[in-house]
């Protein structure tokens, strides 16, 4: 049994017909080989896609996890370590901004602590008694002279 294919081709003043005749077993074998090659290519493409998605996820998740760890350290009062800026993309800009925010927060907390120490020293050494109450009438501060 044979398979016949005829394809008309027109080009300007000339017209042609391409005629191909081959056995069905040869055509079927070629179709099977072509299908196998396509399936292999799809499988390789799928594997590459999965590997690239894991790699992309890791490159995005690692810096975010480092930012989270840095925020947790700052929440406990540890301002000693800044985060390394490893890129110039949005995550890198966020990391730089986070480091700047941590630095400003640390400076602000130090300034507040210094002012509190000044006030404590002032109240401690005053010869007049000073007593402070909150809005509900609860005692919140009292110096030794009081």
N, C-alpha and C positions, 0 to 999 in steps of 0.2 A: 504494500500500500504506500502511496506517495502523497506528498503535500505539495500543492501548487500555489505560488504567490505571484501576482502580476501587479506591477506598480507603474502607472503612467507618469511620464516626466515631460513637461513642456518647457521649452527654452527658446523664446523668440519665434523664428520661422520653423524651427525643427521640433518635432514631437517624437518621443521614444517610449517604449514600454520595456521595463526590466522584468524579465520572467525568470523565476527560480523554481526549480523542482528538486525535491530531495525526499528521501524516505522518511516516513513518520517516526521510525525508531531513532534516527539521527536527530531530528528536530526535538523529539521528546527528551533525549539524552542531553542535548544542549540546554533545554529549558530547566531540567533538573539541576545541571551544573550551575547555571545562572542563579537559580533559586538558592542553592547552597552557598554560593559566594555572597549573595545579598544578605542571607541570614547570618553568616559569619561577620560581615561588615557591621550589621546592626548590633550583634552581640559585643563586638569590640567597641563600637561607639557607646553602647550602654555602660560598659565597664569603665571606659575613660570618663564618661559623664559623672558616674558615681564617685570615682576617685577625685575628680576635680571639685565636685560639690563638697566632699569631706575636707579637702585642702582649703577651699574658700571659707567654709564654715570655721575651720580652725584658725585661719588668719584673722577672722573677724571676732571670734569668741575670746581668744586669748587676751587681746588688749582690753576687752570689756571686763573680763575676769580680773585683770590687774587693776583696773580702775575701781572695781568693787572692793577688792582687798585694800586698796589705798584709802577708800572712803571709810571702811571699817576701822582701819588704824587711826585715822583722824578722829573718828567718833569716840575712840577710847583716849584721845589726847596725845597720841604719838605723832609728832610733827617732824621727826628726825629724818625721814627718808622721803625723797621726791621720786616720782615715777619717771622711768626712762621714756623719752619720746622717740619712738622707733619708726615713725612715718610722717609724711606731710599731708596725708589725707584727712578726712573729717575726724577720724579717731585720734590722729596725731594732734590736731587742733584742740580737740576735747581734752586730751591728756595735758597739753600745755596750759590750757585754761584752768584745768583742775589743779595743777601745781601752783599756778598764780593765786587761785582762790585759797588754797591751803596756806600759802605764805602770808597772804593778807589776813586770813583768819588767825593765824598764829601770832602775828604782830599785834592784832587787835586784842587778843586775849592777854598777851603780855602787858599791853598798855593798861587794860582794865585791872589786871592783877597789881600793877605798880600803883595805880590810883587807889585801889582798895587798901593796899599796905600803907600808903600815906595817910588815908583817913583813919585806919586802925591806930597808927602811931599817934596821930593828932588826938583822937578820943582817949587813948590810953594815958597820955601825959597831961591832959587838961586838968586844971584845978577845980573847975566847975563840973558839977554832975550833969550828965547828958543821958536821957532816957528816950528811946524811940519805940513807937507802937505802929502796927500796921493798921489798915482800914477797919479791921474787925476788933481792934482794941488789944490785940495780942502783942506782948513785949517781943521786940525783934533785936534791940540793942540796948546795952547799958554799960557805961564806963565805970572804972573802980571808984571814982569820986562820988558816984550816985549811990 
